[in-house]
Amino acid sequence: ETATLRYPIICCLAGFFAGMFGIGGGIVKGPLMLAMGVHPAVSSATSATMILYTSFTATTSYVVFGLLIKEYAIVCLCIGFIATIIGQLGMGVLLRHYK
């Protein structure tokens, strides 16, 4: 099948661009997994995990080179955490309402 070649090539390109431009590979691979027929919850969790590793690696490089401004990092961490909670709760409400 062509899918045997097409999907790995797309994933390799997504990984390449994730590394070159700092985008999360999960942003590209999530919709790709949905197109492959992967369950949406599995696709979402896998994408989030890929984005977590990409973000952790970028943060680690900033720490190693001494470029991390701790005050900004703390503010961004708090905003990200609160936004994640709001997003999760909001999506839970929407899913229960429209299911």
Secondary structure, DSSP 4 states (H G I P E B T S, - for coil): -THHHHHHHHHHHHHHHHHHH---HHHHHHHHHHHTT--HHHHHHHHHHHHHHHHHHHHHHHHHTT---HHHHHHHHHHHHHHHHHHHHHHHHHHHHH-
